């Protein structure tokens, strides 16, 4: 083989090596970009879930506040034949729903984020998200139960009435932490989701 052919072959080999190297670099760059984009999506979701989690918790605290304000519950549509006493009872029962309507946006957002979160990290997190909607339902039920007691719909069974009023009051209004089962359940759910989010935010994968 002449030296001219040798040089030509060497140049071709170098050119081929350059193409192969460039291809590997391009593939590595694409994969790196994909990993970065995937991590960024997970990071942003985790941040969004955390913010919604804390906001939803605050919304429930507002709904359950034992402090009342004049005129609360009056936005309810009255029935035609209500007595004055019934109106007061129904309005009082409606306060929880009225507060919910004013503060439901974080709760709705958390509910929508739930599906993206469990799609990535598993169905076991669904139960923790569901605690928030279950809590709202408990609050509404407690409010209705108290109204039913005041309207005399449980008769004269003092024991039953006492049990209903005690449990309903605990569910409807925030109490001391050691006696507030709803707050305990929310705190447990928040910690489970929070721990996972902080792991995601704290590292790239």
C-alpha angles and dihedrals in degrees: 000000000000120000090245090059090045092054091046091050091047091052091050090051091050090049091050091047089051092052092048092048092048090050092052091048091049092048091047090049093050092048091047090050091049091050091048093047092047092049091047091054091049091046093050092047091050091050091048093049092049093050092047090046093057093041092050090050090052090049091055091049089054092048091050097045111132089212112099132197130211115269096020113149093020093112088076117113106247125225116242098244101040119140119223090254092051091049091055092048094046092046091051090050090050094056092087092053092045091053090045092055090053094048106030100103096088090045092051091047093050089051091053093047090052093078095051091047097050090044088062103033108026145271092274089081093056093080091056092052090046091060088078096055090041089053092053090051091050090051092051092047092049091051091050093046092054090050091050090052091051090049090054096244093139094057121219100318098130095186093052092045092050092050092048094047093046095049095039093050090051091051096042100045131045111249137181109309096245090056099036107095093177091056090047091052092048092048091052092049093046092051093051093052093037093054091053093047092050091052089053094047092045098058145027120235 
